[in-house]
Amino acid sequence: MENKMFPPSAPWSGMVPVDDTALAVTDTGGPGVPVVYLNGQFATQGYWRRVVAELGTGWRHITYDERARGRKSQRSADYSFAAAVRDVDAVLAARRVDRVLLVGWSYGAYVAAHWASRNADRALGAVLVDGAFPSDWLDEAMEQRIRKLFRRIAWLSPVLRPAGLMPRMSAAQQAESNIELGRLSRERELGPVLDAITVPTRYVVASGTSFGSRGDEQERIRASLDQVTARNPNIRIGAKVTSNHGAILRKDAPAVAASVREITTLDRH
């Protein structure tokens, strides 16, 4: 879908310096609406390949690996959520993109929600894929569970890091990042962020469990969206799919792409 509002650009891939690090970025270029994809907490830009393929060449797809993720993005002294939000601006500035549609999965959904709420004049809209649920799921017992989980899987790092399948972060750093997200998820923290969004926003919601969750924990967290959509008419549930959190980008790329297309149609009007 070509759009005369967006000047064409050439395909590009390379490293974008930001703060004390550099991020591996891929930009398909073209004259289409720019879409920036925001990854899961320890995921890579490769997770988006099915969504990118589903949307096709009429869009300008911008993907990147966050700090210490993937094979090329470099380590940093700052793995905070605030840094993740700043990095969106750094990538867009490097690629000379002003207005953009954001698509975020899991951790990336939180980043997309915060960026959209602060940049209404630049955000065309946001698609939040099974993330950014305002819920008070983090307590002291959960913090200990998270730290134990990352200590337990730390032995995998030397095997998986060379392939970019685990971040170049210590188990403690990964745990603290996850705990920070839990604090940011609290209704008193995330609720006002979502209430402040004034651009079209669609949730694509998975079913079942996610990594580290138990029983119906994840479904109870997702139920918090009822209050979000009741308070803010700009936010709707675009789809509720059957795949779980980890499989949603692989199995339900068409649902994610459909919400992207819907938002762009709304923006044109």
Solvent accessible surface area in square Angstrom, and as a share of the most:
residue,aa,sasa,rsa
1,M,70,0.31
2,E,132,0.59
3,N,21,0.11
4,K,208,0.88
5,M,116,0.52
6,F,21,0.09
7,P,100,0.63
8,P,103,0.65
9,S,35,0.22
10,A,72,0.56
11,P,105,0.66
12,W,89,0.31
13,S,78,0.50
14,G,26,0.25
15,M,71,0.32
16,V,5,0.03
17,P,108,0.68
18,V,17,0.10
19,D,96,0.50
20,D,86,0.45
21,T,8,0.05
22,A,10,0.08
23,L,0,0.00
24,A,10,0.08
25,V,2,0.01
26,T,53,0.31
27,D,1,0.01
28,T,56,0.32
29,G,4,0.04
30,G,20,0.20
31,P,44,0.28
32,G,1,0.01
33,V,1,0.00
34,P,3,0.02
35,V,0,0.00
36,V,0,0.00
37,Y,0,0.00
38,L,2,0.01
39,N,1,0.01
40,G,2,0.02
41,Q,17,0.07
42,F,44,0.18
43,A,7,0.05
44,T,24,0.14
45,Q,33,0.15
46,G,33,0.32
47,Y,94,0.36
48,W,1,0.00
49,R,150,0.55
50,R,99,0.36
51,V,0,0.00
52,V,33,0.19
53,A,79,0.61
54,E,73,0.33
55,L,13,0.07
56,G,24,0.23
57,T,138,0.80
58,G,20,0.19
59,W,9,0.03
60,R,15,0.06
61,H,6,0.03
62,I,0,0.00
63,T,14,0.08
64,Y,4,0.02
65,D,9,0.05
66,E,11,0.05
67,R,6,0.02
68,A,0,0.00
69,R,8,0.03
70,G,3,0.03
71,R,175,0.64
72,K,138,0.59
73,S,0,0.00
74,Q,91,0.40
75,R,141,0.51
76,S,16,0.10
77,A,99,0.77
78,D,46,0.24
79,Y,31,0.12
80,S,35,0.23
81,F,8,0.03
82,A,55,0.43
83,A,1,0.00
84,A,11,0.09
85,V,6,0.03
86,R,107,0.39
87,D,2,0.01
88,V,0,0.00
89,D,58,0.30
90,A,24,0.19
91,V,0,0.00
92,L,0,0.00
93,A,74,0.57
94,A,46,0.35
95,R,38,0.14
96,R,225,0.82
97,V,10,0.06
98,D,92,0.48
99,R,71,0.26
100,V,0,0.00
101,L,1,0.00
102,L,0,0.00
103,V,0,0.00
104,G,0,0.00
105,W,19,0.07
106,S,21,0.13
107,Y,3,0.01
108,G,0,0.00
109,A,0,0.00
110,Y,15,0.06
111,V,2,0.01
112,A,0,0.00
113,A,0,0.00
114,H,15,0.06
115,W,1,0.00
116,A,0,0.00
117,S,25,0.16
118,R,144,0.53
119,N,25,0.13
120,A,49,0.38
121,D,114,0.59
122,R,53,0.19
123,A,2,0.01
124,L,5,0.02
125,G,0,0.00
126,A,0,0.00
127,V,0,0.00
128,L,0,0.00
129,V,0,0.00
130,D,2,0.01
131,G,3,0.03
132,A,0,0.00
133,F,3,0.01
134,P,5,0.03
135,S,21,0.14
136,D,97,0.50
137,W,59,0.21
138,L,9,0.05
139,D,84,0.44
140,E,135,0.61
141,A,75,0.58
142,M,31,0.14
143,E,26,0.12
144,Q,97,0.43
145,R,54,0.20
146,I,11,0.06
147,R,63,0.23
148,K,120,0.51
149,L,27,0.13
150,F,11,0.05
151,R,149,0.55
152,R,144,0.53
153,I,33,0.17
154,A,38,0.30
155,W,175,0.62
156,L,50,0.25
157,S,9,0.06
158,P,100,0.63
159,V,102,0.58
160,L,51,0.25
161,R,63,0.23
162,P,100,0.63
163,A,43,0.33
164,G,2,0.02
165,L,108,0.54
166,M,15,0.07
167,P,3,0.02
168,R,43,0.16
169,M,2,0.01
170,S,52,0.34
171,A,21,0.16
172,A,69,0.54
173,Q,77,0.34
174,Q,5,0.02
175,A,3,0.02
176,E,73,0.33
177,S,5,0.04
178,N,32,0.17
179,I,0,0.00
180,E,50,0.22
181,L,17,0.08
182,G,0,0.00
183,R,101,0.37
184,L,37,0.18
185,S,0,0.00
186,R,52,0.19
187,E,65,0.29
188,R,160,0.59
189,E,82,0.37
190,L,0,0.00
191,G,1,0.01
192,P,78,0.49
193,V,24,0.14
194,L,0,0.00
195,D,64,0.33
196,A,53,0.41
197,I,1,0.01
198,T,88,0.51
199,V,13,0.07
200,P,34,0.21
201,T,0,0.00
202,R,8,0.03
203,Y,0,0.00
204,V,0,0.00
205,V,4,0.02
206,A,0,0.00
207,S,29,0.19
208,G,33,0.32
209,T,60,0.35
210,S,23,0.15
211,F,147,0.61
212,G,39,0.37
213,S,26,0.17
214,R,150,0.55
215,G,66,0.63
216,D,82,0.43
217,E,33,0.15
218,Q,23,0.10
219,E,64,0.29
220,R,149,0.54
221,I,22,0.11
222,R,10,0.04
223,A,60,0.46
224,S,24,0.15
225,L,3,0.01
226,D,97,0.50
227,Q,112,0.50
228,V,0,0.00
229,T,41,0.24
230,A,88,0.68
231,R,106,0.39
232,N,6,0.03
233,P,110,0.69
234,N,50,0.26
235,I,1,0.01
236,R,139,0.51
237,I,78,0.40
238,G,36,0.35
239,A,27,0.21
240,K,107,0.45
241,V,16,0.09
242,T,131,0.76
243,S,11,0.07
244,N,68,0.35
245,H,24,0.11
246,G,47,0.45
247,A,8,0.06
248,I,0,0.00
249,L,6,0.03
250,R,124,0.45
251,K,128,0.54
252,D,27,0.14
253,A,4,0.03
254,P,74,0.46
255,A,20,0.15
256,V,0,0.00
257,A,0,0.00
258,A,54,0.42
259,S,4,0.03
260,V,0,0.00
261,R,98,0.36
262,E,68,0.31
263,I,0,0.00
264,T,7,0.04
265,T,73,0.42
266,L,75,0.38
267,D,51,0.26
268,R,138,0.50
269,H,184,0.82
